[in-house]
Amino acid sequence: MGQRLRALTLLVVLMGAGVLLGSALSQWWEFGPPGPGARRPVEIQGRLQVEVLNGGGNAGMAREATILLRDLGLDVVYYGNAENFSPEPSVVIDRVGRLPAARAVADALGVERVVSDPDSTRFVDVTVHLGPEWSLDTEPSGDEVSPPAWWDLRRYIRKRPSIEGSSSTGR
C-alpha cells in the first residue's frame, strides 16, 4: 500500500508541475486559430517612436493605449495628457512622412482619422491624440476579446497601478 501511495503522490506532483509550467509557457504560445478580436504585432519596417496623448480627459486613457501599443511591439516613448482636453475625436498624426506606419498605429487602436503633419521639432514619428470617445473597448473588428483560459494563472495576478503622465524616457 505504501508503494502505491508514493506512486500516486508522485503522479499528482508531476501533474501539478505540468499545469504550472503549461500556464507559464502559455503566454508565449497561442493555441488554436486566433479569434476575431485577437491582435497581432503591428507590421512596420524600421523603428517607430510613438507618443500617446490623452485629449479626451478620461482618466487612464493614455496609459491604456500605451500598454496596448507596447503589447503589439511598438516603441511608445512618452504618454500623458495633451495640453488641453477637447471634444475633438481621436486622431493619429504622422510626424515624419510615414503615413502607412501612422495608419498601422491607428488600425491597432481602432482610430479612423489619420493626418500627416510633419514636424521636425518633435522627436517622435507618430503622435496619437485620443479623444473622449476612445476606450479599450474600441476594437477594430468590433468583437470582444475572450477571457483567458481557466488554466491561465495570469488572470489571478493584479496589475500594478501606474501614474498617468509617466514616461519611459524620463521626459
Secondary structure as UniProt FT lines:
FT   HELIX           2..25
FT   TURN            26..28
FT   TURN            36..37
FT   STRAND          49..54
FT   TURN            59..60
FT   HELIX           61..71
FT   TURN            72..73
FT   STRAND          75..81
FT   STRAND          91..94
FT   HELIX           99..109
FT   STRAND          114..116
FT   TURN            120..121
FT   STRAND          126..130
FT   TURN            132..133
FT   TURN            136..137
FT   TURN            150..151
FT   HELIX           153..156
FT   TURN            164..165
//
